[in-house]
Each structure stands twice: as C-alpha cells, then as structure tokens.
Amino acid sequence: MDSFSLIACATCQLNNQNDTTNAAGWSIFFMLGVILPMLGTVVFFLVRMARRSAQTLDPELCDPRDLAPH
C-alpha cells in the first residue's frame, strides 16, 4: 500500500488516473480554498466587532456579573 492510498479520500482513492476523479478532486480542493478564507474572514470580523463593542460599552449598562474580574 502506498502513502497516497493511506491519506486519500474516497473520491481520489478509487482511481487517480481517471479524468472525472481528477476533476472531482480539484473541485473539492477549490471549494476548500474558497470556503475556508471566507469562514476565516467572517470569524475575524465577528471577533473584531465583539471586542470593539466591549471596549466602548458604558459600564452602567452592564450586568454586575459582567464587571467582576476573572
């Protein structure tokens, strides 16, 4: 058993010489290349907005448990 078959997904493991399988493999790689940066960007901006809102929040509007030191 070669190392390619150990790490290959079900799509690539069946036949790596077939053009259809090759295209399916590249489409999976492309989708990951598009989805992961978009997901990272969304998470980045959500964290950024949460931090900025916590910095500018008036302490009088907070619950007492939110002001307790951790």
ABEGO torsion letter per residue (X at the ends): XBAAAAABBAAAAABAABAAAAAAAAAAAAAAAAAAAAAAAAAAAAAAAAAAAAAABBAAABBAAAABBX
